[in-house]
Each structure stands twice: as structure tokens, then as C-alpha cells.
Amino acid sequence: MDIKDGRTVKGINFVGLRDAGDPVELAARYADEGADELCFLDITATVEKRDTLVELVRNVGKEINIPFTVGGGIREVQDVSRLLKAGADKISINSAAVKRPELVSELALEFGSQCVVVAIDVKQENDGHWYVYVHGGRSRTEHKAIDWAKRITDLGAGEILLTSMNSDGTQEGFSLKITREMGKAVPIPIIASGGAGTMTHFEEVFREGEADAALAASVFHFGSIPIPKLKEYLASKQIPMRQL
């Protein structure tokens, strides 16, 4: 769930945001429907130079009984401590990791690698390379996706949330090639994000993309794919699923 001004929003290719509902209400619904984990990303916290919404985290924690990750505006160890105390299970960093890579190690040492998710927003440019973007997809860095994934893994990241900006919100399918390549390059779990539009897309990202998990927003927020139906479909394709 991308959060802006206390509301859940969703766009296409990181722009054209539209309202998708109250994040606490959506969180409770998804937990009831059988989602395995939730991820809340305060998408303007870094750009606006403010902290992630701790009160929202506290309210979500009261309503759900599944793990959830929180990201956006995290810059130091104290930020993470506040979020975990409010109820978050994991935190996600992106821009802060690029700005100061040693933060990954500091958080891993303080809270354990299992708590540290590094979000990598990537975009394939005309030269064919996938570059890492920061500040909510506004700024390109010179980091290439696979090289950066290897570096943050060495620094202590426990998971990677890989979002393809080329596919984000298009509902035309996950970016399978970069997902598979990153999974082969590092030993930690890869959460694929960006492009889910059909149940077949989820099957593809697990089989062809070799992802460890799949994240989606639009298809759930706007009701085109119910979570229980998706899990039934994937189980029927012999993809292991946690059932209610």
C-alpha cells in the first residue's frame, strides 16, 4: 500500500496517483482475506523530508494479525526503533540506503537482517540497463540493479523488494527477466513488484521469474482479483500457498 497524506494511493509508472481508500480499513480487509504480509510505503516522506506516519503504524498494528513492513522517510536507527515499537515487523529503506549504504549494516546489527528490507526501484533505460531510482521514482542514480542488489546483500539486507517502474501499475505482467536475474545474483529473498494484472501473472513470476514472493496493489485495491481466489488458483498450479 502506497500512502500519501494518510490515504492509500495507486498510480501507473509511479505517476498519476488516485485514491484507493483508507489504509487501516484496507489492511484489516486484506488480513481477513488471507494476505500473507502487508507493505506500507509512505511514498512522499523522503521527498517532503519528514518521518513515516508512526500513528498509522500503531493503528494498523491494532487491526491485523499478520506481519507488515513499513517504509518511507527512514534515515536512522531511531526511526526504525519507533516504527517497531508502534507495531511494525519489518522496515523498508530505499533512498536512505543509496545516500548512506552503511545504514543497512547499522540496522541489520541493531535489529537483525530479518527486519531489514531494502526496496530497489528499477527502470530499464534505452541503453538496456536497469538503473536504481530514488525519491519515489523521481531521481535516477548511477547504480545498476544487480550490482546494487549484491552490495546491499553484503551489507546485511534480509530481503529485497524489487519494483519495476516500467511495469508498475500497467497490469501487463511482472518484469520477469530482471526478477530472475536478481534472484540468481543474491542469496536473499526477492519480492517481485510492479505489473500484476491477472492470476497468470502471479504464476509466471513464481515460475519464470523465480520470485520468492509477489507484491501487488491495483488488482487488490480495485477488486479485480480477490486474494482467496488467487491463492486457490496458485495452489491448483502446485505453487505452495499458506491457506486460511
Buried (B, 14 or more C-beta within 10 A) or exposed (E): BBBBEEBBBBBBBBEEBEEBBBBBEBBBBBBBBBBBBBBBBBBBBBBEEEBBBBEBBBBBBEBBEBEBBBBBBBBEEEBBBBBBEBBBBBBBBBBBBBEEBEBBBBBBEEBEBEBBBBBBBBBBEEEEEBBBBBBBBEEBBEBEBBEBBEBBBEBBBBBBBBBBBBBBBBBBBBBBEBBBBBBEBBEBBBBBBBBBBBBEBBBBBBEBBBBBBBBBBBBBBEEEBEBBEBBBBBEEEEEEBEEE
